[in-house]
Amino acid sequence: MDREHAHANHHQHDAHEAHHGQEHGHGHEHGHEHGHEHGQVSWAMAARATLHCLTGCAIGEVLGMIVGTALGWGNLPTMALAIVLAFFFGYALTLRGILTAGVDFRTAVRVALAADTLSIAVMELIDNGVILVWPGAMDAHLSEALFWIALAISLALAFVVTTPVNKWMIGRGKGHAVVHQYHH
């Protein structure tokens, strides 16, 4: 690790400590206040991490469907575009937070990839799986209620399934536990 990066990490860690000391009215060591070091992660923390990923995924999914439909593409290429955009926007939201904390772009990309890949993959698998098996959902147009109902239910189910995955990852110091040290 280069000296500048080490200094930025140390400075960010100090700012994180000060922020949490003020926010919670105490100065517990990083990791102990939420129980990260012992694998005890709150469901609220896991839900926030999942909601963060879900936001990026939803933006990408809807944008992919709009673009694919506007270009007259079939279901498979439209779904592929939606998945690619879901990953892109999922990573982009995480990158934005990390870059705001002053981390260099290369490190921020590595952190975002490490933090979000499994979460987004699980979310996309569940979300698109529901759309595939829901009768008529793949052929529903953006102007039809079926499209939006199927999308909302598939995203809600993806949230429910992905939250325990994120809880498990954060409890092991992975996923959004890595992001947490950069932007709070």
Salt bridges, closest charged atoms under 4 A:
ASP14 OD2 - HIS10 NE2 3.16
GLU17 OE2 - HIS13 NE2 3.27
GLU23 OE1 - HIS19 NE2 2.72
GLU23 OE2 - HIS20 ND1 3.91
GLU23 OE2 - HIS24 NE2 3.04
GLU33 OE2 - HIS20 ND1 2.82
GLU33 OE2 - HIS24 NE2 3.59
GLU33 OE2 - HIS34 NE2 3.12
GLU37 OE1 - HIS32 NE2 3.42
ASP104 OD1 - HIS5 ND1 3.46
ASP116 OD1 - HIS176 NE2 2.64
GLU144 OE2 - HIS141 ND1 2.92
